[in-house]
């Protein structure tokens, strides 16, 4: 059966609640967010909101998922605008940084300290699904690169034993046993640590002590990473 009018109205209401909740989180911080505040904004009663979200925590998790989806869409747009495989990697990295700088508060909520009052859950909810979709954007790039243009990486027995077992577990549990050597997964995580570390330092202002414009340092990081993956570095357009 197709979507009913009632389904469309419910989806529109959920979208409006999510948009208002995200605005409050970004502009006023997590402590300002309550179902009562959202109900007041929408002209509803707080109990009426429970027909859409069972708790504040559930709502916050939904907003987190919405932010991850926003970020993932931005990455796909950047990757889609790139030409070859080399360009896709650079576009993804630059797209991640650009989104983070354009959405500093959202980035802080996603990658900073955990939101107060939101408990970690082992259940795969909307937020977790969206976070995984974001992560798979980068994993799929590595899969494509490894299958088309394998780059040098350590053999399994060359990976540190205390790290190797963790990578085996990560491949099995988080990556669904994806067909990648442990050495490639190690390279993937090394790249992610450098990428997210660079972006986080900039977003949180931890490079202000030395740099007025951290972009050249970010590009230097990409220029150093590219050869390790067999990629050709090209400066950004106009760079």
C-alpha positions in Angstrom: 0.0 0.0 0.0 1.2 3.6 -0.7 1.8 6.3 1.8 -1.5 7.6 3.3 -2.3 11.2 4.1 -2.0 10.4 7.8 1.5 9.0 7.2 2.5 12.2 5.3 1.1 14.4 8.1 3.0 12.4 10.7 6.2 12.6 8.7 5.8 16.3 8.3 5.2 16.8 12.1 8.3 14.6 13.0 10.4 16.7 10.5 9.1 20.0 12.1 9.8 18.7 15.6 13.3 17.6 14.6 14.0 20.9 12.9 13.0 22.9 16.0 14.9 20.6 18.4 18.0 20.9 16.2 17.7 24.7 16.3 17.4 24.7 20.1 20.4 22.4 20.4 22.6 24.5 18.2 21.5 27.9 19.4 20.9 27.3 23.1 22.7 24.1 23.9 21.5 20.7 25.1 20.3 21.8 28.5 17.7 24.2 26.9 16.1 21.3 25.0 12.9 19.9 26.4 9.7 18.6 25.0 7.9 21.4 26.7 10.0 24.0 24.9 9.4 22.4 21.5 5.7 22.1 22.2 5.5 25.8 23.1 7.3 26.6 19.8 4.8 24.4 17.8 1.7 25.5 19.6 1.1 22.0 20.9 0.9 20.4 24.4 3.9 18.6 25.7 1.9 15.3 26.2 1.0 15.5 22.5 4.6 15.2 21.5 4.8 11.8 23.1 2.8 10.5 20.2 5.9 11.1 18.1 8.8 10.6 20.5 8.7 8.5 23.7 11.2 10.6 25.6 13.6 13.5 25.3 16.5 11.1 24.8 14.7 9.5 21.9 14.2 12.9 20.3 17.8 13.9 20.8 19.0 10.6 19.2 16.7 11.4 16.3 18.2 14.9 15.9 21.7 13.3 16.1 20.7 11.0 13.2 19.4 14.0 11.3 22.7 15.7 11.6 24.6 12.7 10.5 22.4 12.4 7.5 23.0 16.1 6.7 26.8 15.4 6.8 26.6 12.3 4.7 24.5 14.0 2.1 27.2 16.8 1.9 29.9 14.2 1.5 28.1 12.4 -1.3 27.6 15.7 -3.0 31.3 16.5 -2.8 32.3 13.0 -4.0 29.8 13.1 -6.8 31.2 16.4 -8.1 34.7 14.8 -8.2 36.0 13.1 -11.3 38.4 10.2 -10.7 39.3 8.1 -7.7 42.1 10.5 -6.6 39.6 13.4 -6.7 37.0 11.5 -4.7 39.2 11.0 -1.7 40.3 14.6 -1.6 36.8 15.8 -2.2 35.5 13.6 0.7 38.2 15.0 3.1 37.6 18.6 2.1 33.8 18.1 2.2 34.1 16.8 5.7 36.1 19.8 6.8 33.9 22.3 5.0 30.7 20.9 6.6 32.4 20.9 10.1 33.4 24.6 9.7 30.0 25.5 8.4 28.2 23.6 11.2 30.5 24.0 14.2 27.9 23.5 16.8 26.5 20.4 15.0 30.0 19.0 14.7 30.6 19.6 18.4 27.4 17.7 19.2 28.4 14.8 16.9 32.1 14.5 17.6 32.6 16.3 20.9 31.6 15.3 24.4 28.5 13.0 24.6 25.3 14.9 25.0 24.2 15.1 28.6 21.3 13.0 29.5 21.6 10.7 26.5 22.5 7.2 27.5 24.5 4.9 25.2 22.4 2.1 23.9 23.5 -1.2 22.3 20.3 -1.1 20.2 20.6 0.0 16.6 18.4 3.1 16.5 17.9 5.9 14.0 21.0 7.7 15.2 23.2 4.6 15.0 21.9 3.8 11.5 22.7 7.3 10.3 26.2 7.3 12.0 27.0 4.0 10.2 25.8 5.4 6.9 28.2 8.3 7.4 31.1 5.9 8.3 30.4 3.7 5.3 30.9 6.6 3.0 34.6 6.5 3.8 34.8 2.7 4.0 33.3 2.4 0.5 35.9 4.7 -0.8 38.7 2.5 0.6 37.0 -0.6 -0.8 36.8 1.0 -4.2 40.4 2.1 -4.1 41.7 -1.3 -2.8 39.8 -3.3 -5.5 40.8 -1.0 -8.3 44.3 0.2 -7.3 45.7 -1.8 -4.3 48.3 0.2 -2.3 51.2 -1.1 -0.2 50.1 -2.1 3.3 51.5 -4.4 6.0 50.6 -8.1 5.9 48.5 -9.4 8.8 51.5 -10.9 10.6 53.3 -7.5 10.4 50.6 -5.6 12.2 51.3 -5.3 16.0 49.7 -8.2 17.8 48.0 -6.0 20.4 46.5 -3.9 17.5 45.8 -6.8 15.1 43.3 -8.5 17.4 41.4 -5.3 17.8 41.3 -4.8 14.0 40.0 -8.3 13.5 37.2 -7.6 15.9 36.5 -4.2 14.3 36.3 -5.9 10.8 34.0 -8.6 12.1 31.7 -6.6 14.3 31.6 -3.1 12.8 32.4 -3.8 9.2 30.4 -6.9 8.8 33.4 -9.0 7.9 34.1 -6.9 4.8 36.7 -8.4 2.5 39.7 -6.2 3.5 43.1 -7.2 4.8 43.8 -6.1 8.3 46.6 -3.9 7.0 44.2 -2.0 4.9 41.9 -1.5 7.8 44.8 -0.2 9.8 45.6 2.3 7.0 41.9 3.3 7.0 41.9 4.1 10.7 45.2 5.9 10.5 43.8 8.1 7.8 40.6 8.7 9.8 42.6 9.6 12.9 44.5 12.2 11.0 41.5 13.6 9.1 39.2 13.9 12.1 42.0 15.0 14.4 42.9 17.8 12.0 39.3 18.9 11.6 38.6 18.7 15.3 41.6 20.8 16.3 40.5 23.5 13.9 36.8 23.4 14.8 37.5 23.6 18.5 40.0 26.4 18.1 43.0 24.4 19.3 45.2 25.7 16.4 44.5 29.4 17.1 47.6 29.7 19.2 49.7 29.3 16.0 47.6 29.6 12.9 45.2 32.3 11.6 44.3 30.0 8.6 44.7 26.3 9.2 43.7 25.3 5.7 47.3 25.1 4.4 48.2 22.8 7.3 45.1 20.6 6.4 46.2 20.5 2.7 49.7 19.5 3.8 48.2 16.6 5.7 46.3 15.5 2.6 49.5 15.9 0.5 51.4 13.6 2.9 48.5 11.0 3.0 47.9 10.7 -0.7 51.1 8.9 -1.7 50.7 6.3 1.0 47.4 5.4 -0.6 48.8 5.6 -4.2 46.8 8.7 -4.8 47.8 11.8 -6.7 47.4 15.0 -4.7 46.0 18.0 -6.4 45.4 21.4 -4.6 41.9 22.6 -4.3 40.5 24.7 -7.2 41.9 28.1 -7.0 44.6 26.8 -4.6 
